[in-house]
Amino acid sequence: MAATDEDGSQPTIDHPLLEPNFLERRLYQLKLAGTAANHHTLVCLPTGLGKTTVSLLVTARRLDEVGGTSLMLAPTKPLVQQHADFYREALQVPDDEIVVFTGDVSPDDRAELWDDATVVMATPQVIENDLVGSRISLSDVTHCTFDECHRATGDYAYNYIAERYHADATDPLVTGMSASPGGDEEAILEVCENLGLQEVEVMTEEDADVAEFTHETDVEWKRIDLPEEVLDIRDALNEVIKDRLEKLKELGVASSIQPDQSQKDLNRMRAELQKLIDNDQSEGFEGMSVHAEVMKLRQAVTLVETQSVEALRRYFERQRNQARSSGASKASQRMVSDPRVREATRKAESFDEIHPKYRKTRMLLAETLGLEGGERVIVFTESRDTAEALTDFLSESFDAKRFVGQGDREGSDGMTQTQQQEVLDDFRAGEFEVLVSTSVAEEGLDVPEVDLVLFYEPVPTAIRSIQRKGRTGRQSEGRVVVLMAEDTRDEAYFWISQRREKEMESELRELKGMASDLEAELDAAQQSLAAFDTGAKVDGENGKSQSGGVISSGNKGVSDQPGLQEFGEENSESSTGGETAAEEDVETHEPHAEGDSVEVVADQREMDANIARELSRREGYEVRLETLDVGDYVLSDRVVVERKSVADFVDSLVGADRSVFEQVGAMGRHYARPIVIVEGDGLYEQRDVHPNAVRGALSSLAVDFGASVLRTEGEADTTDLLAVIAGREQEGGDREVSVHGEKQSKTLAEQQEYVVSSIAEIGPVTARSLLGEFGTVEAVMIATEAELMEAEGVGRVTAERIREVVGSEYEE
């Protein structure tokens, strides 16, 4: 342990904004904080060794020396709340100035709280929404921490927030934190580039400063033999998979029919099928349906091999329910109706033995909690079904509780944030001894020291394996046990995880020795990105963007500060820091005068697409997020836009609610210029809808509802189109954005038209014609074919369809 003071107590960190005698002084944390206070830094530290403390030290120093606001982002609500509790204990900042932003706090309340907050703890999706909707500004944020920053890949919200932060903040400083930032150098570099990080600080358990605070964690694996009944179920499902792969082989997209093909091979097949679809070949659609069935069957095999028969039973039950639902996919219907799948289902339902993994889990817990006198155990599992069933099983012998995420789905209720917090608090307090958790507890949650971490199945990624093992071995020797079903995917996943963990450890060690090369590589990439995106002038000597750019590669406003002594000396004065180098004003094209930006109001639900984000990035455009009653985008006082993907558009035609016509009707009642954007290719190749039916719908929208129907290639094209329309309306037409209109209850006439138009999908025009001819819905329903044909626009085919729907016996 760290050396003690003369009175025997542990030395603590002194700082004007830190609670006295609260934080133990650890040299490795001070070193990391020293670097992170001066540079945009990735901090890599083994789980349980205080990454959050490093961020806290940097936050305290920035608030003391620079002022402003600190923002800390974490991927889950429980983790956000945990950080907030820690900061309130450690910082000498009023509790009401340390606020929590999650989806449970309304947007209006967040906007108000933001202005008075000193520290904001938030989930990234909330901050992303508030930035896109122009509710908050990052200009005064002087320290932004991205916890579990290995998530900063793809379209994850961290990336957008980092981009906006570097561009908008007057004095930015970024800290990324993770115990496992990536599986290889390329992945780690991607995280650094996405977050605008320049320095990588790595501490491993081999470092002398760290070693005294860590303990050895043994990793054992227990091989499990599956009974013949379980293997029979697995083999029957694999036969169906081979049969489906044979069909894909006939299409030329599969080279093998072995059921244990890699995910990489399956992804390649999907890509080949997509090429067929793009070339308007009907075989592509058929193959894609078969591919979807293969994926469903592989999930069933994984469950029976690596989880339990009970998990498989629950999965099959959900698949049967989906197959019976309206709009069910052919893949689901085909799978549940296959005789071999039905037989496997029957065998699963009749299997009444204790699964061997259950038996081994119970035995290991009895050893740890009984014979060895342990106090706490965490059991990790991939499946929520398994977490629930295993908790029920273990509760017969131990005091066990489940810990799962919040998302609800059929057959499995999630946990609310309050329930999650209560379970964690009880576990910390020793109220129960076994926590059965899905992946929600993997990342960063401060669970107490445990005597055993049990992997119900191996995890195929290094990141998650490291996170899970970090739950033990924090203050004393810990034990990790992995259950592996013999001759199943368990074994493959285990060895993949082992290899990737070693690769990651090796990469981190290498990164420690190549800091200067890494900094140069990151600096060059970010410098060119900033210059390209903003047209900024780049200083030839130091390679820094002088405009700040989209991702500023320099340490704009981060003073050259001494580092460790600020936290190490008692009653030390705050450093004044170095002066920021003067920056030249760079002329950039500004299409709109300040305060005269083009405004776009987007529906909150449109955040599933990237359109609102892309518009918010554009200079001279401002996006406001609201829950719109009418339309998806409002571009002026008279223009409203309903955006439909090709698939959604066709679905709305064949569904019973005919929603597109209702939506456009509501738009037309409240806006003079309703627009429907149909996005994507293959409009006339969707499902089994005749092209003329699609053309008829487009015609009806234009002629009967007065809507402009526009086609776009994809999200990027839609974004450009919205920008142009909004600009023409507000700049060229001198119009302002005005959101109006509420969804209203249909008038009696509209309800009558709705009922009649839904019969055999005849549409609103024919419905009005029929009601005009017969006067009531009842009269339309009882009319004969000959009588129906007397109405304008109703021919023999339409009359026959109406009579078939109205007069046929109902069969479930």
Steps between C-alpha positions, in 0.01 A plus 500: 500500500604860478726633771322636804539836670675525836173447684443176309227632270508475123620817322220682322474753219457866585334741259272803542205321334550154658359386831784483755632154589267335251718373213792268566817627334607253231799596291378332180171692514688827544723422202203424280315811617810710433504398134121516463491856638726618218396295198200328344584161652392137485541353849535120509492350847396154623145475633468591866809721523325835487460636147216713634733650758738606222216678322390658828850640560508657155148640545588656835807665355323633191209640700741666742734648239279555194144490632212409272311173506614138515317231300540129570338243271435136580313237295239388757269670749628305803857596413404867459333497841800328657735769366270776626494349850881478504551857378254637756701328773842603371453853360446813705226608264136538611307179434236680298770620258592137420208393286402178327369500141327183384187432301305517827555878510280696259672703222365830637631419849839404357530829314427691822732289718786530252540874548548475879702175513869475585528126428265309268488118504312361199433217263630584152168464318346775714786744434495413130128578481542825689784608271309412183194678636703811596390476864852523642837641397841345569678833469566532877585133562865494609534125562313217326549140614396201289473201732527152345630682195561179303140550390605794282470314173248496215198724557516498880398832654848560647634579153250776421539655846881503471482662158267771626704552817828561318324733258284696747691517828704812575752308711461124443670212680403137439570195715412152375494215752495124454649183641484352150507760222515262204610163368794628294695812413261591220199488734677709764604757241139515376378584851769768535417658166126496563542674836782732393749346745873559457666328794467141618584433864510130588547340837501122524511275802871450429581865578662542838267786600199286424614155615465574870127571449420183302473133584530186294180377338498130418309402187368146488284334242266216572404269216137394494368189322156552349250210529396308188150653507645850469739395223209343310314832506815678380558248220139524377528878472836471323339276238252776421785750478684275252185473292462878486869549421459257211246743351743786541768289337272448200473879474879518488545693826602215734808285447426253781197357676675439834277646776788638709615757246653820630307823532742646247388242240134569575556873461668437166195298384272786597713744304479276190122480535480877528686526168233280339228724643678811378505346151122443518535120513211339684729219623658757731177557693438125529856440615485780754194339658682165519805674647279657770370154586856367528581776749192417709590130500860574598372700795294200607807273473707745704236504772474124530879455487617779726202609713228254594203312365276742691650794306431312176139436601443871562663587168280258306191637674586853386564379147161327486328815624682708238404258225133536592509880512392722213782586265706201615806427289508195280820396677321475835200319351717254309719422799225425754308287248797275408431148635857465632473828692166389640657175615789689661245723673313196628821348639594828666160524667521144629857536635464518878852433627723758666727643234865409578603866497235570764631212709863617472402858583323390816798287605753783447284741698469247784880468509559876499223612734487194723826307530731799436297753696461744212249781511416604143491348153414645158375272224516649149290368213436615144128420508232683696290184485784311668547775758136474601478120497837460675401748771185299568704178517776638724249666732403153621843472667639857525384856540520603133370792296513581130644817346390568142450796268197722460379400154175307510412228257246223481547244774760700692444815700800726537599688816443868552791722601359516853481121521856468372627747758316322782649164402854642485458679833376180663788300349756753629337489843516121513122457493540205260793291382456415131453752217398342169566759233492554127750732332347808666734456802815449294604858444631705785229445760646520848384165630664382821796268521381148417652162572404342169411619154334219309474519122197289415643495148823635346487844342648523150635853537800613698336821612207332671714225652733754660205705625340198662817374668552848641215437742736290717857525625472866597603484864581133549568193292205420277383200305351483151336186367380450144250225416556342159266248342720234340523501120277805453539867410594559862846364431546709188389815682734430789810463287405803291468703820833372635681586178344845474575581863867417451503705181344796679745482791785483250363796305468709818858420598616596152298821515683595819825487309382679187332807648685745277425305182135465598471871575645586161263259324196634682606860455541459125163329459311756708683794348404399147143428605461844657651675199289307252170550677539870579737636241714612793847632451755257646819625657790339325727487802295325760228349283218640712169613355455865575124495484434224748345298218256218536752313710770731625833327508659757726463553873309820452475665839665212684776671690849363540467409865746325727278203581558304818579759764157662474349195667798391704581803716300619791353852470647545153394804301324459167724520200440788265606284208656609174332742267317363200676573175326767292297366215435673174145572392423274207241602246252225427195507280195598702183483292289661772547796722545434871164448667336440161557126463267268314291307750372144462263345752540121513287243675678335795436157350701593191820473709513136390623642171808721454318784323449731799862444612634584155289815476618611845861471381444742212605857545203733485243232591335447835297194591229493764367168628136472599237231517303592190135408471508552123789407270867421559659834405362854497692730265286817510154620594357318198734206424487174692675177396411138566801274437447135411754238408396294199423203726296711744309662215397166351421358845260789559318408179447133579427547869147535624550850641609662169695741721668700225165636381398596853834670559491694176136592557593651838794683340272649234256628763770700678762589239460644151791303349512138626789296360555124508860384454535135398857399578696216344505274196280212391162666551332266251676184621386501862313195632224365275343834413421560135679808360167648391379496860803705599446738208137535600597594854749759377234644269244514780741686729566759230148535349265423789706641787694775322837375625828529313663157480879513469748214467848491656781247484567482872549696822775723358284593201203568729717722719609706201144531376366616837780754527421642156124521563546660843749750355269598212205543733676699769757693297342528159141516620571690822287252695538389860464154646169452673392170653127462508235235476405223736376156428128543514224252547357411162174661401204267448548521124872420532425200718247374246750547217766320705279195559397468136847574358649213702277245326715311253736800499280702263631839615347833604378615156292188435378509861362851451336391175329204668381706797368765262307230312360305796494757780611280793772249581230243571349544152843447340549181699170340395507613135516233228774487236268653241404782737861567592593536131256789469737718705749704300843336481382155613546226242426130515837403656466756779136402563598132522780577748264701720239223504768238572627693804155592632322171432763229569505287815767602754769238556763557769 
